[in-house]
């Protein structure tokens, strides 16, 4: 979850936020119609990465913990969360691979993310539109499904992937490179399907939930 490091004394508290609410409220509608990364680049054509910040995918992924917190998954305080629009995210360098992702844009839904859920279909996910390029930081607070976090720049370039983020963990995670979008999928999904940093992710306009 993204953090703005305003002053050192509040770093610990602010690292637990996907977006800074005081700024998000002012810009929430400023780019509501912003386009997704273009899909007209020929398949198999890499985006140029020379001179760009890309955290390359390592040969081996970090291992998932063998034990989990005993507290269990917290109860969802929202009895009926709102249904979100969905987009189909494809990866041109990985043929026949797609994720059906819930599209998140509001401050509330960005903060909530995939919290409290206990399952996620293999090819489902959540796509966060964070509105601006930054070194966004996410955590796994109240998140009960281990995840991969795919950080995507404005033009669809995958600048890095946080793999196997453990459940119910408050450590702040990022790839150290600017991005605008973050796609969360099941832990291990990106490696199972050959999705790596330096490749592309593209999607269509959202459809009704």
C-alpha positions in Angstrom: 0.0 0.0 0.0 1.3 3.4 -0.9 2.9 5.6 1.6 3.9 9.2 1.5 6.8 9.7 3.9 5.8 13.1 5.1 7.7 13.2 8.4 9.7 10.5 10.2 7.5 10.3 13.2 4.5 9.1 11.3 6.3 6.6 9.0 5.1 3.6 11.0 1.5 4.6 10.9 1.4 5.8 7.2 3.0 2.6 5.8 -0.3 0.8 6.5 -2.1 2.7 3.7 -2.6 1.8 0.1 -3.2 5.5 -0.8 -2.9 8.8 1.2 -6.6 9.7 1.7 -5.9 13.4 1.9 -4.5 13.5 -1.6 -6.7 10.8 -3.1 -9.9 12.8 -2.3 -8.7 15.8 -4.3 -7.7 13.8 -7.4 -10.2 11.0 -7.3 -12.1 12.1 -10.4 -9.3 13.9 -12.2 -8.4 10.9 -14.4 -11.5 8.8 -14.1 -11.6 8.3 -17.8 -7.9 7.6 -18.2 -7.1 5.0 -20.8 -5.6 1.6 -20.0 -2.3 0.7 -21.6 -2.6 0.5 -25.4 -3.3 -2.9 -26.9 -2.1 -2.1 -30.5 1.5 -3.1 -30.1 2.3 -6.3 -32.0 2.4 -9.4 -29.9 5.9 -10.4 -29.0 7.2 -6.8 -29.2 8.8 -5.8 -25.9 8.4 -2.2 -24.6 11.8 -0.4 -24.4 13.3 -0.7 -21.0 16.7 1.0 -21.5 17.1 3.7 -18.9 13.9 2.7 -17.1 13.5 1.4 -13.6 12.6 -2.3 -13.8 13.1 -4.7 -10.8 13.9 -7.9 -12.7 12.2 -11.1 -11.7 14.7 -13.3 -9.9 15.4 -16.9 -11.0 13.7 -18.3 -7.9 10.7 -16.9 -6.0 10.7 -16.2 -2.3 9.2 -19.1 -0.3 5.9 -18.8 1.4 5.8 -19.3 5.1 5.0 -22.8 6.3 3.0 -21.5 9.2 0.5 -18.7 9.5 -0.8 -16.5 12.3 -3.2 -18.3 14.6 -5.6 -15.5 14.8 -7.4 -16.6 11.6 -9.1 -14.4 9.0 -10.8 -11.4 10.6 -14.5 -11.0 10.0 -15.5 -8.6 7.3 -17.1 -5.5 8.8 -19.0 -4.9 5.6 -21.9 -7.3 5.3 -22.4 -6.7 1.6 -19.4 -5.1 -0.1 -20.2 -3.3 -3.3 -19.6 -5.2 -6.5 -16.8 -3.8 -8.7 -16.5 -3.5 -12.5 -14.2 -6.0 -14.1 -11.5 -5.9 -16.7 -9.8 -8.7 -18.7 -6.0 -8.3 -18.2 -3.9 -10.0 -20.9 -0.1 -10.5 -21.2 0.9 -10.5 -24.9 4.2 -12.3 -24.2 2.4 -15.1 -22.4 -0.1 -16.5 -24.9 -3.6 -17.5 -23.7 -3.0 -16.0 -20.3 -5.6 -13.7 -18.8 -6.8 -12.4 -15.5 -10.4 -11.3 -14.8 -9.7 -8.5 -12.4 -12.0 -6.3 -10.3 -11.1 -2.7 -11.1 -10.5 -0.5 -8.0 -10.4 3.3 -8.2 -12.0 4.8 -5.1 -10.1 5.6 -1.9 -12.4 3.2 0.1 -12.0 0.3 -2.3 -8.2 0.9 -2.7 -7.8 0.8 1.1 -10.0 -2.3 1.4 -8.5 -4.3 -1.5 -8.8 -8.0 -1.0 -9.1 -7.9 2.7 -11.2 -10.5 4.5 -11.5 -12.8 1.6 -10.7 -16.4 2.1 -10.5 -17.6 -1.6 -9.7 -16.2 -5.0 -10.3 -18.1 -8.3 -7.1 -19.1 -10.1 -7.4 -16.6 -12.8 -9.2 -13.8 -10.9 -7.5 -10.8 -9.4 -7.8 -7.1 -8.4 -6.4 -4.2 -10.5 -5.7 -0.9 -8.6 -5.7 2.3 -10.5 -3.5 4.5 -8.3 -3.9 7.6 -10.4 -0.3 8.7 -10.5 3.2 7.2 -11.0 5.0 6.6 -7.8 6.9 3.9 -5.9 3.7 2.5 -4.4 3.8 0.4 -1.3 1.3 -2.3 -0.3 0.8 -4.5 2.7 -1.2 -7.6 3.6 -3.1 -6.3 6.6 -6.3 -8.3 7.1 -5.5 -10.1 3.8 -6.1 -13.8 4.1 -4.9 -15.0 0.7 -1.2 -15.1 -0.2 -0.7 -12.9 -3.3 1.6 -11.8 -6.1 1.6 -8.0 -6.7 2.3 -7.0 -10.3 3.4 -3.4 -10.6 2.6 -1.8 -14.0 3.6 1.5 -15.4 1.5 3.9 -17.4 2.3 2.3 -20.8 1.7 -1.3 -19.5 5.3 -2.1 -18.7 5.6 -4.5 -15.8 8.3 -2.8 -13.6 8.4 -5.5 -10.9 6.5 -8.2 -9.1 6.3 -8.8 -5.4 5.9 -12.6 -5.2 4.3 -14.8 -2.5 3.3 -12.0 -0.1 2.3 -13.8 3.1 -1.1 -13.4 4.7 -2.0 -11.2 7.6 1.3 -9.4 7.4 1.8 -5.7 8.0 5.2 -5.3 6.3 5.3 -2.7 3.6 6.2 -4.0 0.1 7.2 -2.4 -3.1 9.5 -3.0 -6.1 11.4 0.3 -5.8 10.2 1.6 -9.2 7.5 4.0 -10.3 4.2 2.5 -11.4 0.6 3.6 -11.7 -1.2 0.2 -11.6 -1.0 -2.8 -9.3 -2.5 -6.1 -10.2 -3.0 -8.6 -7.3 -3.3 -12.3 -8.2 -2.9 -15.5 -6.3 0.6 -16.3 -5.0 2.6 -18.1 -7.6 0.3 -17.1 -10.5 2.8 -14.9 -12.3 5.6 -17.5 -12.3 3.2 -20.3 -13.3 2.2 -18.3 -16.4 5.5 -16.8 -17.4 4.6 -13.2 -16.4 7.8 -11.3 -15.6 9.1 -7.8 -15.1 10.0 -6.2 -18.4 7.0 -7.6 -20.2 3.6 -6.1 -20.7 0.1 -6.1 -19.3 -2.9 -4.6 -21.2 -6.6 -4.6 -20.6 -9.9 -3.3 -22.1 -12.3 -0.8 -20.7 -14.2 -2.1 -17.6 -17.5 -3.9 -17.9 -20.4 -3.8 -15.4 -19.9 -6.0 -12.2 
